[in-house]
Amino acid sequence: MILTVSLSPCIDVNIEVDSLSVGMSHKIISKRIFYTGKSINVSIGLARLGVQTFVTGFMYEDNGRLFEQELHREGINYKFVWSQGRVRENYKFVDHKSMLTEFDDVSPEITPTKQDDLIKLISEFAPGCEAVFVAGGLAKGMTADFYKRILSAVPQGVKKIVDSEGDRLRYALECGVDLVKPNIEELQRTLGIRVKNRAAAVDGAKQLVAMGAKNVLLSLGKEGAIITDGKKSYYCKSNNVAMNSTVGAGDAMVAAAMTALVRGADNVEVLKCGVAAGTAAVITPDTISFRREKYDEIFSSLFVKEI
């Protein structure tokens, strides 16, 4: 079983409008609502690959039951630490020019007592798991070293996978992490560098290895991904596909890569699995994950090369 830790669940409201002008009234053409968060998305991806997964983390009393319904539909078990307030809601507006305007909310405060409660839950569940995945931003009242507290509660022998950036990632790396999955922008912000080409991307990923990551899976968006353990590095190009939605693509990538890692696959297969799932997610509209049959089809067409 793989345990995923959701620190900052959110409701994404994607709205299509004909135009968007400040101070004007607008009619909505279409609206889609996703009950999401990196770790929840990853668990959905794991479930669609047939992997047993369990979700824990923080949830909020006013509207958190909607997430339970989503997890029930996917057949995923969970146990949350419940807090007062509402799950944050992020609004994304797309107009007829395909211009994206975003309004991102902030999670309500998580008290020190609730933070302690989550660490206790992780200490209880982690020993029976093959891997623990942690991702997401932090609510009010939390500091970046909470990532270190989480991973310190994971016993030796259980794989640790992280999708984060900045101080949160640096604290996580102090515990030793089996796999991290930044994208280019997150890598640049974490290391304070500019990545201008693939060689610079590999060099940046190797810096994360030096900081405590055993493997780095670096997402290049529509260009595919790179994986390195600091000694050998590989690149896999995505298929050229029509992008229907980028929602959850990175989370799909890490779900499939983590599945391969847990079953003992080498980095070539870990990379190939990740790119297949990420590509399958972007061509699947109206969902935060991917369909297994499309994943299998794409996987069989990918090629990995050493760089």
C-alpha positions, 0 to 999 in steps of 0.5 A: 500500500502507498500512503499519500499525505494531503496538506492542502486540499483545494476545490478548483473551479474552472470557468469559461467565459466569452470575455473577461473585463474588470468591473463588467458583468459576465455570463459563464459558458461552462464550469467544471469543479474538481476536488483536488490537491496533489496527494489526492490526485496521486492516490486517484492515479495509483488507484487507476493503475490498480495500486492499493492506496490510502489518503491522510492529511488535513481536511476542513469541516464546512465542505470537506465531505465532498472530497469523501464522495470523490474518494468513494467513487475511486474506491480509495480509503482515507482518514483525515485530521479535521479542522474548522473552516472551508477547503480553499477554492481556486478559480480559473477563468479562461476567455475566448482568447484562451487567456487564463486568469487565476484567483488562488485561495489560502487554506485556513489555519491548522493549529499545532495540536492538529499538526501533532495529530497528523504526525501521529496518524502517519506514525501509525499508518506508515510502517504498513506501507511500501511508500509514503508520498507528501506534497502540497503547500502549507496552511496558515500556522505551518512552517516548511520544516513540517515536511521534515516532521512528516518524513521523520515519522516514516520508518526505514525501509519505507520509500519516501517520495516528495513533490514540492519546492523551496524550503519545504523540499530542502527540509524533506531532503534532510531526511533522504528521499527516494524520489522527488519530482519537480518541474523546471519552474520549481527547480529554478525557484528552489536552486535560484538558477536559470535553466536554459537547456537540457544540460542545465536541467540535468545539472540542476537535478544533480544538485538535488541528488547532492542535497539528499535525493536518491532519484530526481524525476524532472518534468519538462512539460510537453517536452517529456521528462528527465530522470537522474540518480546523479550517475546516469541520466535519461530522457523520454520525450512525450508523444505529440498529442492534443492537450485537452487539460493540464489538470493533474498531469504532474500528479499522474506522472508521479503516481505512475513513476512511484508505482514503478519505483515501489515494484523495483523497476529501474530508472528507465522504466520509472521515467517511461511510466511517468511520461506515459501517465502525464501524457495520458492525463493531458489528453483526458478532458474533464478529469484530474487523472487518466484512463488506464487503457490510454496510459497502456497505449502511450507507454508502449510507444515511448522511447528512453535514451541516456543523456 
